[in-house]
Amino acid sequence: MNNFEKKLDNYAMLAVRTGVNIQQGQTLVVNAPLEAAPLVRKIAQKAYEAGAKHVYVEWNDEELTYIKYKHAPEEAFSEYPMWRAQGMEQMAQEGAAFLSIYAPNPDLLKDVDPKRIATFMKTSSEALRNYRSALMADRNCWSLISTPTPAWAKKVFPDLPEQEAIDKLWDVIFDVTRVSTEDPVQAWNEHNEKLAHIVDYLNNKQYKQLIYEAPGTNLTIDLVENHVWHGGAAVSEDGVRFNPNIPTEEVFTMPHKDGVNGTVRNTKPLNYGGNLIDGFTLTFKDGKVVDFTAEQGYDTLKHLLETDEGARRLGEVALVPHRSPISESNLIFYNTLFDENAACHLALGKAYPTNIQDGAALAKEELDARGVNDSLVHEDFMIGSAELNIDGVTNDGKREPIFRNGNWAIEW
C-alpha cells in the first residue's frame, strides 16, 4: 500500500470510527458523488469490519443535476420523489447512521435561473424535513466529510493542471482532518477534549449577549436563556459519541431569534445551491434581516432569504479562531464544511434544538416560545477575520473580551 492509499485507508477508518462511530448490527447510509467511489468502497469495508449490518449508498452526479436544471420543465422543481424521502426517514427511525461526502462544484449552476434552484431547494427541504430534523436533534449519528472532485479542485487551485490540483487538495484534506498524523483517531480524541474544555468554559459563563465588531460588521446577538454550547464530538439519542463534521474547529450555540441587531458583512464566499454569494451584508432588526446587499449572487441571496419566515433569522452562532489549521492553509475552499471551520460564522435558518437545555425533547411551540428559530434552511456564512473582535456580556452587564484580532482572548 503506497502512502496515498494508506492515508485514504485512514481517512475511511476515521469517517467510520470517529465520524459516525458505527455500531454492531447498525445500518450505514452514505450519500456520495460518483467521484468518491474509491473512498466509498473503503468506507464500506471499514463499516462492515466494525460490525455494520448494511451499507447503502445514495450516489449523485452533478452533470445529471445540471442537465435537469437546464432542460426539465418548471413543474419538475416543485416535486420530490417521496419514496426517497420516506426511505431516509425510515432509515432514521430504524437507527441508521448517515455519512455524507460533500464536494459540490461551486460554479455548477452559475448559468441557471436562481428561481429554479430556490424552488427545488425549498421542495426538497420540505420533503426531507423529518429526516433532517432527526439529524439536527442528534437522534442518529451523522457525519459530513469531503473528497476532491475535478471541478472543486480546479476552483481551489485554478493555476494547477487538473490532476495536480486534485492531488494538492487531497494533501490539504489529509492535513486539516489530522489523517496525516501517526494515529488520526487519537489525534481526534485529543482535539475533541480541547474543544470540550472551551465548551465547558462558555457554558459556565452563560453570556447574555455577544457583540461583534469588524470592518463592515457591528452586530449584537442575544443568546437564548439556558443556551448550550457544543463543539467537536456529539452524543446521539442512544448515547453513542460521534463527530458531525470532519474537519471541525468550531464551538457553537443558539442566538435568540428575535434578538439580533446591527449589520454583518461576510468574509468568505458562500456556495449555496451551486451558486456563489459574495461581498454581501445583512442588516438585522429585532432578529430579522430587514436589508441586504451583495456584490455577487444578489438574486440567489434574495431567494434564500425568501424561503420562509425563519430564513431571515439566525439559528446558529459559531466561534472559530483565525489561527485554525484550515485558516492557516490560506485557501478559500468554496466549500462550507471547510470555510466555516476557518472563520467565525453565523447560520441563517433553523437552529439546532440541542443548543438549548432539553431542547431535543421540546415541542415546536415550546421551542418557539423560548426564542428558537425554525426554518426549512440552515445556511452557514463566514464573518471571521484577523480584524474581528467579539465581547461577551454577562447577565450583570459586564462586558468581557472573547476574541481579539480574530483569535481567542482567553488562554486555553
Backbone hydrogen bonds in HBPLUS format (Angstrom, degrees):
<---DONOR---> <-ACCEPTOR-->    atom                        ^
c    i                          cat <-CA-CA->   ^        H-A-AA   ^      H-
h    n   atom  resd res      DA  || num        DHA   H-A  angle D-A-AA Bond
n    s   type  num  typ     dist DA aas  dist angle  dist       angle   num
A0006-LYS N   A0002-ASN O   2.92 MM   4  6.18 153.1  2.00 154.5 162.8     1
A0007-LYS N   A0003-ASN O   3.00 MM   4  6.29 158.0  2.05 149.2 154.6     2
A0008-LEU N   A0004-PHE O   2.82 MM   4  6.10 160.1  1.86 156.2 162.5     3
A0009-ASP N   A0005-GLU O   2.87 MM   4  5.99 152.1  1.94 141.9 149.6     4
A0010-ASN N   A0006-LYS O   2.91 MM   4  6.22 153.7  1.98 145.1 152.2     5
A0011-TYR N   A0007-LYS O   2.81 MM   4  6.05 149.1  1.90 147.3 156.4     6
A0012-ALA N   A0008-LEU O   2.97 MM   4  6.24 158.4  2.02 148.5 153.1     7
A0013-MET N   A0009-ASP O   2.98 MM   4  6.23 159.4  2.02 146.1 152.2     8
A0014-LEU N   A0010-ASN O   2.80 MM   4  6.02 155.2  1.86 146.1 153.0     9
A0015-ALA N   A0011-TYR O   2.95 MM   4  6.22 157.0  2.00 148.7 154.5    10
A0016-VAL N   A0012-ALA O   3.07 MM   4  6.33 153.5  2.14 148.8 155.5    11
A0017-ARG N   A0013-MET O   2.79 MM   4  5.89 172.5  1.80 160.3 162.9    12
A0018-THR N   A0014-LEU O   2.86 MM   4  5.18 146.4  1.97 130.5 141.6    13
A0019-GLY N   A0014-LEU O   2.91 MM   5  6.30 150.8  1.99 151.2 157.2    14
A0020-VAL N   A0015-ALA O   2.98 MM   5  6.44 155.5  2.04 162.9 162.0    15
A0021-ASN N   A0016-VAL O   2.81 MM   5  5.44 110.2  2.30 120.8 140.3    16
A0022-ILE N   A0016-VAL O   3.11 MM   6  5.99 148.4  2.21 151.6 160.1    17
A0243-ASN N   A0018-THR O   3.02 MM 225  6.04 124.0  2.35 139.8 153.3    18
A0243-ASN N   A0019-GLY O   2.88 MM 224  4.57 148.3  1.98 126.2 136.1    19
A0026-GLN N   A0023-GLN O   3.08 MM   3  5.44 160.0  2.12 137.8 135.6    20
A0025-GLY N   A0051-GLY O   2.70 MM  26  5.77 160.9  1.73 148.1 145.1    21
A0053-LYS N   A0026-GLN O   2.80 MM  27  5.41 157.5  1.85 132.3 140.1    22
A0097-ALA N   A0027-THR O   2.88 MM  70  6.29 161.3  1.91 161.3 165.8    23
A0028-LEU N   A0054-HIS O   2.93 MM  26  6.21 161.9  1.96 146.7 151.9    24
A0056-TYR N   A0028-LEU O   2.85 MM  28  6.29 155.4  1.91 161.7 168.7    25
A0029-VAL N   A0097-ALA O   2.85 MM  68  6.20 164.1  1.88 159.5 164.3    26
A0099-LEU N   A0029-VAL O   2.86 MM  70  6.20 166.0  1.88 162.8 166.9    27
A0030-VAL N   A0056-TYR O   2.77 MM  26  6.15 165.6  1.79 163.8 169.0    28
A0058-GLU N   A0030-VAL O   2.69 MM  28  6.02 167.0  1.71 165.4 169.9    29
A0031-ASN N   A0099-LEU O   2.88 MM  68  6.34 156.6  1.94 152.4 160.0    30
A0101-ILE N   A0031-ASN O   2.80 MM  70  6.09 163.7  1.83 167.4 172.6    31
A0032-ALA N   A0058-GLU O   3.01 MM  26  6.33 162.5  2.04 154.0 157.1    32
A0060-ASN N   A0032-ALA O   2.90 MM  28  6.14 132.8  2.12 146.8 151.9    33
A0036-ALA N   A0033-PRO O   2.94 MM   3  5.55 158.8  1.99 118.3 125.1    34
A0034-LEU N   A0060-ASN O   3.11 MM  26  6.18 136.0  2.31 165.9 164.7    35
A0037-ALA N   A0034-LEU O   3.15 MM   3  5.72 157.4  2.20 125.9 125.1    36
A0039-LEU N   A0036-ALA O   3.01 MM   3  5.40 116.9  2.43 112.1 127.2    37
A0040-VAL N   A0036-ALA O   2.86 MM   4  6.02 161.0  1.89 159.1 165.3    38
A0041-ARG N   A0037-ALA O   2.96 MM   4  6.13 158.7  2.00 157.2 161.1    39
A0042-LYS N   A0038-PRO O   3.37 MM   4  6.62 155.6  2.44 138.6 144.1    40
A0043-ILE N   A0039-LEU O   2.89 MM   4  6.20 156.2  1.95 151.2 158.7    41
A0044-ALA N   A0040-VAL O   2.84 MM   4  6.09 160.7  1.88 154.2 158.6    42
A0045-GLN N   A0041-ARG O   3.08 MM   4  6.33 159.2  2.12 145.3 150.5    43
A0046-LYS N   A0042-LYS O   2.90 MM   4  6.17 165.8  1.92 154.0 157.7    44
A0047-ALA N   A0043-ILE O   2.82 MM   4  5.99 154.8  1.89 150.5 158.1    45
A0048-TYR N   A0044-ALA O   2.95 MM   4  6.20 163.3  1.98 152.8 156.4    46
A0049-GLU N   A0045-GLN O   2.92 MM   4  6.13 157.8  1.97 149.4 156.2    47
A0050-ALA N   A0046-LYS O   2.96 MM   4  6.16 133.4  2.18 137.3 149.5    48
A0050-ALA N   A0047-ALA O   3.09 MM   3  5.03 127.6  2.38  92.0 106.1    49
A0052-ALA N   A0047-ALA O   2.91 MM   5  5.38 165.2  1.94 143.7 140.1    50
A0051-GLY N   A0048-TYR O   3.00 MM   3  5.05 156.6  2.06 102.3 109.6    51
A0065-THR N   A0061-ASP O   3.10 MM   4  6.45 152.8  2.18 145.7 154.1    52
A0066-TYR N   A0062-GLU O   2.85 MM   4  6.11 160.7  1.89 152.4 156.2    53
A0067-ILE N   A0063-GLU O   2.98 MM   4  6.21 160.9  2.02 145.7 151.0    54
A0068-LYS N   A0064-LEU O   2.98 MM   4  6.21 157.1  2.03 147.7 153.3    55
A0069-TYR N   A0065-THR O   3.03 MM   4  6.34 165.9  2.05 153.4 156.9    56
A0070-LYS N   A0066-TYR O   2.98 MM   4  6.17 149.6  2.07 151.9 160.2    57
A0071-HIS N   A0067-ILE O   2.98 MM   4  6.00 147.8  2.09 147.6 155.2    58
A0072-ALA N   A0068-LYS O   2.85 MM   4  5.07 160.8  1.88 141.0 144.4    59
A0076-ALA N   A0073-PRO O   2.99 MM   3  5.63 153.2  2.07 118.7 126.6    60
A0077-PHE N   A0074-GLU O   3.12 MM   3  5.95 158.1  2.17 122.9 127.4    61
A0078-SER N   A0075-GLU O   3.15 MM   3  5.39 162.9  2.18 108.5 113.7    62
A0084-ARG N   A0081-PRO O   2.92 MM   3  5.61 136.9  2.11 115.4 125.9    63
A0085-ALA N   A0081-PRO O   3.34 MM   4  6.80 157.0  2.40 144.8 151.0    64
A0086-GLN N   A0082-MET O   2.78 MM   4  5.88 167.3  1.80 154.3 157.9    65
A0087-GLY N   A0083-TRP O   2.97 MM   4  5.95 142.1  2.11 129.8 140.2    66
A0088-MET N   A0084-ARG O   2.95 MM   4  6.26 159.5  2.00 154.2 158.0    67
A0089-GLU N   A0085-ALA O   2.99 MM   4  6.21 158.8  2.04 146.9 153.3    68
A0090-GLN N   A0086-GLN O   2.84 MM   4  6.00 152.8  1.91 142.3 150.0    69
A0091-MET N   A0087-GLY O   2.92 MM   4  6.16 160.6  1.95 148.9 154.0    70
A0092-ALA N   A0088-MET O   2.99 MM   4  6.24 155.5  2.05 145.7 152.2    71
A0093-GLN N   A0089-GLU O   2.92 MM   4  6.19 160.3  1.96 149.4 154.8    72
A0094-GLU N   A0090-GLN O   2.95 MM   4  6.16 141.6  2.10 147.1 157.6    73
A0096-ALA N   A0091-MET O   2.99 MM   5  5.42 166.9  2.01 155.1 151.7    74
A0095-GLY N   A0092-ALA O   3.02 MM   3  5.21 162.2  2.06 108.9 113.2    75
A0098-PHE N   A0141-CYS O   3.03 MM  43  6.52 156.5  2.09 145.5 152.1    76
A0143-SER N   A0098-PHE O   2.90 MM  45  6.47 143.8  2.03 155.4 165.3    77
A0100-SER N   A0143-SER O   2.94 MM  43  6.38 165.3  1.96 161.6 165.2    78
A0145-ILE N   A0100-SER O   2.97 MM  45  6.37 164.5  1.99 165.0 170.2    79
A0102-TYR N   A0145-ILE O   2.80 MM  43  6.11 164.7  1.82 158.0 152.7    80
A0108-LEU N   A0105-ASN O   3.18 MM   3  5.22 171.3  2.19 115.5 116.3    81
A0110-LYS N   A0107-ASP O   3.34 MM   3  5.29 169.4  2.35 115.3 113.1    82
A0109-LEU N   A0274-GLY O   3.03 MM 165  4.84 151.3  2.12 126.4 132.0    83
A0112-VAL N   A0109-LEU O   3.05 MM   3  5.13 163.0  2.08 116.3 116.0    84
A0116-ARG N   A0113-ASP O   2.99 MM   3  5.59 131.3  2.23 116.7 127.5    85
A0118-ALA N   A0114-PRO O   2.87 MM   4  6.09 165.4  1.89 153.0 157.0    86
A0119-THR N   A0115-LYS O   2.90 MM   4  6.02 157.1  1.95 147.4 153.5    87
A0120-PHE N   A0116-ARG O   3.09 MM   4  6.38 165.4  2.11 151.8 154.6    88
A0121-MET N   A0117-ILE O   2.87 MM   4  6.05 158.2  1.91 153.9 160.9    89
A0122-LYS N   A0118-ALA O   3.04 MM   4  6.18 158.8  2.09 146.4 151.2    90
A0123-THR N   A0119-THR O   2.94 MM   4  6.15 157.0  1.99 144.8 152.1    91
A0124-SER N   A0120-PHE O   2.84 MM   4  5.95 171.7  1.85 155.8 157.0    92
A0125-SER N   A0121-MET O   3.01 MM   4  6.06 153.3  2.09 138.5 146.6    93
A0126-GLU N   A0122-LYS O   2.98 MM   4  6.15 156.6  2.03 149.5 154.7    94
A0127-ALA N   A0123-THR O   3.08 MM   4  6.32 159.6  2.13 147.0 152.6    95
A0128-LEU N   A0124-SER O   2.92 MM   4  6.03 152.8  1.99 148.9 155.9    96
A0129-ARG N   A0126-GLU O   3.41 MM   3  5.14 166.2  2.43 101.3 103.2    97
A0132-ARG N   A0128-LEU O   2.90 MM   4  6.05 173.5  1.90 168.7 170.4    98
A0133-SER N   A0129-ARG O   2.85 MM   4  5.95 152.0  1.93 147.9 156.5    99
A0134-ALA N   A0130-ASN O   3.06 MM   4  6.24 150.6  2.15 143.4 150.1   100
A0135-LEU N   A0131-TYR O   3.27 MM   4  6.65 153.7  2.35 145.7 152.0   101
A0136-MET N   A0132-ARG O   2.88 MM   4  6.12 162.5  1.91 153.0 158.1   102
A0137-ALA N   A0133-SER O   3.00 MM   4  6.10 133.3  2.23 139.8 150.7   103
A0139-ARG N   A0134-ALA O   2.96 MM   5  5.37 161.1  2.00 169.5 164.4   104
A0138-ASP N   A0135-LEU O   2.94 MM   3  4.94 159.7  1.98 107.0 112.1   105
A0237-GLU N   A0138-ASP O   3.02 MM  99  6.37 120.4  2.39 141.9 153.9   106
A0144-LEU N   A0244-PRO O   2.70 MM 100  6.02 133.5  1.92 138.3 150.8   107
A0246-ILE N   A0144-LEU O   3.04 MM 102  6.20 163.6  2.07 170.9 165.6   108
A0153-ALA N   A0149-THR O   2.84 MM   4  5.88 172.6  1.85 165.5 168.1   109
A0154-LYS N   A0150-PRO O   3.03 MM   4  6.09 160.1  2.07 147.3 152.3   110
A0155-LYS N   A0151-ALA O   3.17 MM   4  6.33 137.6  2.36 136.2 147.0   111
A0155-LYS N   A0152-TRP O   3.08 MM   3  5.09 126.9  2.37  96.0 110.3   112
A0156-VAL N   A0152-TRP O   3.10 MM   4  6.44 151.6  2.18 151.8 158.8   113
A0157-PHE N   A0153-ALA O   2.84 MM   4  6.00 158.2  1.88 151.4 158.4   114
A0160-LEU N   A0157-PHE O   3.22 MM   3  5.76 168.8  2.24 119.6 123.1   115
A0165-ALA N   A0161-PRO O   2.84 MM   4  6.04 155.8  1.90 161.2 169.4   116
A0166-ILE N   A0162-GLU O   2.96 MM   4  6.28 155.6  2.02 152.5 159.1   117
A0167-ASP N   A0163-GLN O   2.93 MM   4  6.14 164.6  1.95 148.7 152.8   118
A0168-LYS N   A0164-GLU O   2.85 MM   4  5.99 159.1  1.89 147.5 153.6   119
A0169-LEU N   A0165-ALA O   2.93 MM   4  6.11 156.2  1.99 146.4 152.6   120
A0170-TRP N   A0166-ILE O   2.93 MM   4  6.20 153.7  2.00 149.5 156.9   121
A0171-ASP N   A0167-ASP O   3.04 MM   4  6.36 158.1  2.09 147.5 152.9   122
A0172-VAL N   A0168-LYS O   3.09 MM   4  6.44 154.9  2.16 146.3 152.6   123
A0173-ILE N   A0169-LEU O   2.91 MM   4  6.13 165.6  1.93 153.2 157.1   124
A0174-PHE N   A0170-TRP O   2.86 MM   4  6.07 167.8  1.87 159.8 162.6   125
A0175-ASP N   A0171-ASP O   3.05 MM   4  6.22 149.5  2.14 141.3 149.6   126
A0176-VAL N   A0172-VAL O   2.92 MM   4  6.17 173.0  1.93 165.2 164.3   127
A0177-THR N   A0173-ILE O   3.03 MM   4  5.97 138.6  2.21 145.9 155.2   128
A0179-VAL N   A0174-PHE O   2.90 MM   5  4.85 125.7  2.20 149.1 158.9   129
A0180-SER N   A0174-PHE O   3.18 MM   6  5.55 141.6  2.34 133.5 128.1   130
A0178-ARG N   A0175-ASP O   3.10 MM   3  5.21 160.5  2.14 107.6 112.3   131
A0181-THR N   A0178-ARG O   3.27 MM   3  5.53 163.3  2.30 105.0 109.9   132
A0187-ALA N   A0183-ASP O   2.92 MM   4  6.17 158.5  1.97 156.0 163.1   133
A0188-TRP N   A0184-PRO O   2.91 MM   4  6.15 147.9  2.02 146.1 154.0   134
A0189-ASN N   A0185-VAL O   2.97 MM   4  6.29 145.6  2.09 142.1 152.3   135
A0190-GLU N   A0186-GLN O   2.99 MM   4  6.31 158.6  2.04 153.2 157.5   136
A0191-HIS N   A0187-ALA O   2.98 MM   4  6.19 153.8  2.05 140.4 148.3   137
A0192-ASN N   A0188-TRP O   2.84 MM   4  5.94 162.4  1.87 149.0 153.4   138
A0193-GLU N   A0189-ASN O   3.08 MM   4  6.28 147.6  2.18 140.1 148.6   139
A0194-LYS N   A0190-GLU O   3.10 MM   4  6.42 152.6  2.18 146.2 152.7   140
A0195-LEU N   A0191-HIS O   3.06 MM   4  6.40 164.2  2.08 154.6 158.1   141
A0196-ALA N   A0192-ASN O   2.88 MM   4  6.03 149.3  1.97 142.8 152.1   142
A0197-HIS N   A0193-GLU O   3.04 MM   4  6.30 143.1  2.18 142.7 151.5   143
A0197-HIS N   A0194-LYS O   3.18 MM   3  5.19 124.8  2.50  94.7 108.2   144
A0198-ILE N   A0194-LYS O   3.25 MM   4  6.67 154.3  2.32 147.4 153.1   145
A0199-VAL N   A0195-LEU O   2.91 MM   4  6.16 161.0  1.94 151.1 156.9   146
A0200-ASP N   A0196-ALA O   2.92 MM   4  6.11 158.8  1.97 146.2 151.1   147
A0201-TYR N   A0197-HIS O   3.18 MM   4  6.43 158.1  2.23 144.2 149.5   148
A0202-LEU N   A0198-ILE O   3.04 MM   4  6.36 165.9  2.06 157.0 159.6   149
A0203-ASN N   A0199-VAL O   2.86 MM   4  6.02 158.3  1.91 154.6 161.3   150
A0204-ASN N   A0200-ASP O   3.01 MM   4  6.14 151.3  2.09 145.8 152.8   151
A0205-LYS N   A0201-TYR O   3.08 MM   4  6.35 141.8  2.23 140.8 151.5   152
A0206-GLN N   A0202-LEU O   3.09 MM   4  6.34 157.0  2.14 151.6 155.6   153
A0208-LYS N   A0393-VAL O   2.68 MM 185  5.57 148.7  1.78 161.4 170.6   154
A0223-LEU N   A0208-LYS O   2.99 MM  15  5.65 171.8  2.00 144.0 145.3   155
A0209-GLN N   A0393-VAL O   3.36 MM 184  4.99 154.5  2.43 129.5 134.9   156
A0393-VAL N   A0209-GLN O   2.88 MM 184  4.99 163.6  1.91 140.6 142.4   157
A0210-LEU N   A0221-ILE O   2.83 MM  11  5.18 150.7  1.92 144.9 154.8   158
A0221-ILE N   A0210-LEU O   2.83 MM  11  5.18 167.6  1.85 159.0 163.1   159
A0211-ILE N   A0391-ASP O   2.85 MM 180  5.11 160.1  1.89 147.7 153.5   160
A0391-ASP N   A0211-ILE O   2.95 MM 180  5.11 154.6  2.02 140.7 148.8   161
A0212-TYR N   A0219-LEU O   2.75 MM   7  5.05 171.5  1.75 160.7 163.5   162
A0219-LEU N   A0212-TYR O   3.01 MM   7  5.05 156.7  2.07 137.4 144.9   163
A0213-GLU N   A0389-ASN O   2.94 MM 176  5.28 155.4  2.01 157.0 159.7   164
A0389-ASN N   A0213-GLU O   2.92 MM 176  5.28 163.5  1.94 155.4 161.0   165
A0214-ALA N   A0217-THR O   3.00 MM   3  4.90 159.2  2.05 140.4 137.8   166
A0217-THR N   A0214-ALA O   2.78 MM   3  4.90 164.2  1.80 131.4 133.4   167
A0218-ASN N   A0263-THR O   2.80 MM  45  5.42 160.3  1.84 155.7 161.0   168
A0263-THR N   A0218-ASN O   3.06 MM  45  5.42 144.4  2.19 130.6 131.1   169
A0220-THR N   A0261-ASN O   2.85 MM  41  5.36 166.6  1.87 161.7 166.4   170
A0261-ASN N   A0220-THR O   2.98 MM  41  5.36 162.2  2.01 154.4 160.0   171
A0222-ASP N   A0259-GLY O   2.76 MM  37  4.84 158.9  1.80 142.6 149.2   172
A0256-HIS N   A0222-ASP O   2.74 MM  34  5.56 166.5  1.76 147.4 146.9   173
A0224-VAL N   A0254-MET O   3.36 MM  30  6.36 161.5  2.40 145.0 149.1   174
A0357-GLN N   A0226-ASN O   2.99 MM 131  5.72 161.7  2.03 161.4 166.9   175
A0228-VAL N   A0355-ASN O   2.85 MM 127  4.58 159.2  1.90 117.1 115.9   176
A0230-HIS N   A0252-PHE O   2.88 MM  22  5.47 155.0  1.95 152.0 159.9   177
A0252-PHE N   A0230-HIS O   2.79 MM  22  5.47 156.7  1.85 153.5 161.6   178
A0234-ALA N   A0242-PHE O   2.68 MM   8  5.41 164.5  1.70 165.6 171.3   179
A0242-PHE N   A0234-ALA O   2.88 MM   8  5.41 158.4  1.93 144.9 150.6   180
A0236-SER N   A0240-VAL O   2.82 MM   4  5.15 164.1  1.85 142.2 145.2   181
A0239-GLY N   A0236-SER O   2.86 MM   3  5.08 160.6  1.90 112.7 116.6   182
A0251-VAL N   A0319-LEU O   3.18 MM  68  5.44 144.8  2.32 139.2 149.6   183
A0319-LEU N   A0251-VAL O   2.81 MM  68  5.44 164.3  1.83 165.9 168.9   184
A0253-THR N   A0317-VAL O   2.93 MM  64  5.56 155.7  1.99 155.1 162.0   185
A0317-VAL N   A0253-THR O   3.09 MM  64  5.56 154.5  2.15 145.4 147.6   186
A0259-GLY N   A0256-HIS O   2.96 MM   3  5.06 168.1  1.98 114.9 118.4   187
A0257-LYS N   A0371-GLY O   2.88 MM 114  5.22 165.8  1.90 136.5 141.2   188
A0287-GLY N   A0260-VAL O   2.83 MM  27  4.13 163.5  1.86 139.1 134.5   189
A0262-GLY N   A0284-PHE O   3.10 MM  22  5.27 159.1  2.14 139.2 132.9   190
A0284-PHE N   A0262-GLY O   2.70 MM  22  5.27 167.0  1.72 166.7 167.0   191
A0264-VAL N   A0282-LEU O   2.98 MM  18  5.50 153.9  2.05 149.9 158.1   192
A0282-LEU N   A0264-VAL O   2.97 MM  18  5.50 155.3  2.03 154.6 162.6   193
A0266-ASN N   A0280-PHE O   3.10 MM  14  5.90 164.0  2.13 165.5 170.1   194
A0267-THR N   A0382-MET O   2.80 MM 115  5.72 153.3  1.87 136.3 140.4   195
A0270-LEU N   A0277-ILE O   2.84 MM   7  5.06 170.5  1.85 154.3 157.6   196
A0277-ILE N   A0270-LEU O   2.80 MM   7  5.06 151.2  1.88 142.5 152.4   197
A0272-TYR N   A0275-ASN O   2.78 MM   3  5.35 157.7  1.83 172.6 165.9   198
A0275-ASN N   A0272-TYR O   3.13 MM   3  5.35 147.9  2.23 107.1 116.7   199
A0278-ASP N   A0296-GLN O   3.04 MM  18  5.07 157.3  2.10 128.2 132.7   200
A0295-GLU N   A0278-ASP O   3.19 MM  17  6.07 129.6  2.45 140.9 154.1   201
A0296-GLN N   A0278-ASP O   3.10 MM  18  5.07 146.0  2.22 152.8 145.6   202
A0295-GLU N   A0279-GLY O   3.13 MM  16  4.91 138.1  2.31 103.4 115.6   203
A0281-THR N   A0293-THR O   3.09 MM  12  5.27 147.3  2.20 124.8 132.4   204
A0293-THR N   A0281-THR O   3.12 MM  12  5.27 152.3  2.20 137.1 142.3   205
A0283-THR N   A0291-ASP O   2.89 MM   8  5.14 164.7  1.91 158.4 154.3   206
A0290-VAL N   A0283-THR O   2.77 MM   7  5.85 157.7  1.82 161.5 169.1   207
A0285-LYS N   A0288-LYS O   2.90 MM   3  5.40 151.1  1.98 143.7 150.7   208
A0288-LYS N   A0285-LYS O   3.12 MM   3  5.40 163.2  2.15 119.7 117.9   209
A0289-VAL N   A0312-ARG O   2.87 MM  23  5.10 142.4  2.02 135.9 148.1   210
A0301-LEU N   A0297-GLY O   2.92 MM   4  6.17 161.0  1.96 157.8 162.5   211
A0302-LYS N   A0298-TYR O   2.85 MM   4  6.12 156.8  1.91 151.4 158.8   212
A0303-HIS N   A0299-ASP O   2.95 MM   4  6.20 161.2  1.98 150.8 154.3   213
A0304-LEU N   A0300-THR O   3.01 MM   4  6.24 152.7  2.09 144.5 152.4   214
A0305-LEU N   A0301-LEU O   2.96 MM   4  6.22 166.5  1.97 156.7 158.8   215
A0306-GLU N   A0302-LYS O   3.04 MM   4  6.22 132.3  2.28 139.2 152.4   216
A0307-THR N   A0304-LEU O   3.17 MM   3  5.41 166.0  2.19 112.5 114.8   217
A0311-ALA N   A0308-ASP O   3.17 MM   3  5.46 146.2  2.29 105.8 115.3   218
A0312-ARG N   A0309-GLU O   3.40 MM   3  6.11 165.7  2.42 116.4 120.0   219
A0313-ARG N   A0310-GLY O   3.10 MM   3  5.31 161.2  2.14 112.7 115.1   220
A0349-GLY N   A0313-ARG O   2.84 MM  36  5.86 170.0  1.85 162.5 163.4   221
A0315-GLY N   A0347-ALA O   2.79 MM  32  5.59 163.3  1.82 155.5 159.8   222
A0347-ALA N   A0316-GLU O   3.05 MM  31  4.93 143.6  2.19 138.5 133.9   223
A0318-ALA N   A0345-HIS O   2.88 MM  27  5.29 161.0  1.92 172.7 166.3   224
A0345-HIS N   A0318-ALA O   3.16 MM  27  5.29 152.7  2.24 128.9 137.2   225
A0324-SER N   A0321-PRO O   3.06 MM   3  5.52 144.3  2.19 120.8 120.0   226
A0322-HIS N   A0406-GLY O   2.75 MM  84  5.12 155.2  1.81 141.3 147.9   227
A0328-GLU N   A0324-SER O   2.92 MM   4  6.15 157.7  1.97 158.3 165.5   228
A0329-SER N   A0326-ILE O   3.19 MM   3  5.31 153.8  2.26 100.3 108.2   229
A0330-ASN N   A0327-SER O   2.97 MM   3  5.66 163.1  2.00 118.2 123.8   230
A0338-PHE N   A0335-ASN O   3.00 MM   3  5.69 134.2  2.21 119.0 129.2   231
A0339-ASP N   A0335-ASN O   2.88 MM   4  5.98 171.7  1.89 161.3 161.0   232
A0340-GLU N   A0336-THR O   2.90 MM   4  5.38 160.6  1.94 138.1 143.2   233
A0341-ASN N   A0338-PHE O   3.02 MM   3  5.32 140.7  2.18 105.3 116.9   234
A0342-ALA N   A0339-ASP O   3.10 MM   3  5.08 159.5  2.14 106.8 108.5   235
A0383-ILE N   A0344-CYS O   2.82 MM  39  5.66 168.9  1.83 151.1 154.8   236
A0384-GLY N   A0344-CYS O   3.01 MM  40  4.31 129.2  2.27 142.5 132.6   237
A0346-LEU N   A0381-PHE O   3.06 MM  35  5.64 156.2  2.12 158.6 161.0   238
A0381-PHE N   A0346-LEU O   2.79 MM  35  5.64 156.3  1.85 164.2 169.4   239
A0348-LEU N   A0379-GLU O   2.93 MM  31  5.20 151.3  2.01 145.3 139.6   240
A0379-GLU N   A0348-LEU O   2.91 MM  31  5.20 158.1  1.95 148.3 154.9   241
A0350-LYS N   A0377-VAL O   2.71 MM  27  6.00 156.0  1.76 170.5 162.8   242
A0351-ALA N   A0373-ASN O   3.13 MM  22  5.45 161.4  2.17 139.1 134.0   243
A0355-ASN N   A0352-TYR O   2.94 MM   3  5.66 167.8  1.96 125.0 128.3   244
A0356-ILE N   A0353-PRO O   3.36 MM   3  6.04 146.8  2.48 120.3 119.7   245
A0359-GLY N   A0356-ILE O   2.85 MM   3  5.09 152.7  1.93 142.1 136.4   246
A0361-ALA N   A0358-ASP O   3.14 MM   3  5.72 152.2  2.22 115.1 122.9   247
A0362-LEU N   A0359-GLY O   3.11 MM   3  5.19 160.2  2.15 107.1 113.4   248
A0366-GLU N   A0363-ALA O   3.05 MM   3  5.28 118.8  2.44 102.1 117.0   249
A0367-LEU N   A0363-ALA O   2.96 MM   4  6.29 158.8  2.01 157.9 164.5   250
A0368-ASP N   A0364-LYS O   2.94 MM   4  6.17 160.4  1.98 150.3 155.6   251
A0369-ALA N   A0365-GLU O   3.05 MM   4  6.23 155.7  2.11 142.4 148.7   252
A0370-ARG N   A0366-GLU O   3.22 MM   4  6.44 132.6  2.46 138.3 149.6   253
A0370-ARG N   A0367-LEU O   3.11 MM   3  5.23 135.8  2.31  98.8 111.0   254
A0372-VAL N   A0367-LEU O   2.97 MM   5  5.20 162.3  2.00 147.4 144.1   255
A0371-GLY N   A0368-ASP O   3.05 MM   3  5.23 163.5  2.08 109.0 113.4   256
A0388-LEU N   A0385-SER O   3.33 MM   3  5.47 169.6  2.34 111.3 111.5   257
A0406-GLY N   A0388-LEU O   2.82 MM  18  4.75 158.4  1.86 152.6 145.5   258
A0390-ILE N   A0403-PHE O   3.06 MM  13  4.77 161.5  2.10 119.8 123.8   259
A0402-ILE N   A0390-ILE O   2.83 MM  12  5.48 165.4  1.85 156.2 154.0   260
A0403-PHE N   A0390-ILE O   3.02 MM  13  4.77 166.2  2.04 132.6 136.1   261
A0392-GLY N   A0400-GLU O   2.74 MM   8  5.17 160.3  1.78 156.1 160.5   262
A0400-GLU N   A0392-GLY O   2.77 MM   8  5.17 168.5  1.78 156.2 159.6   263
A0394-THR N   A0398-LYS O   2.79 MM   4  5.20 161.5  1.83 154.0 157.3   264
A0397-GLY N   A0394-THR O   2.95 MM   3  5.22 160.2  1.99 113.9 116.2   265
A0409-ALA N   A0402-ILE O   2.65 MM   7  5.08 165.4  1.67 135.9 133.6   266
A0404-ARG N   A0407-ASN O   2.80 MM   3  5.48 155.9  1.85 160.4 164.4   267
A0407-ASN N   A0404-ARG O   3.13 MM   3  5.48 170.2  2.14 114.7 117.4   268
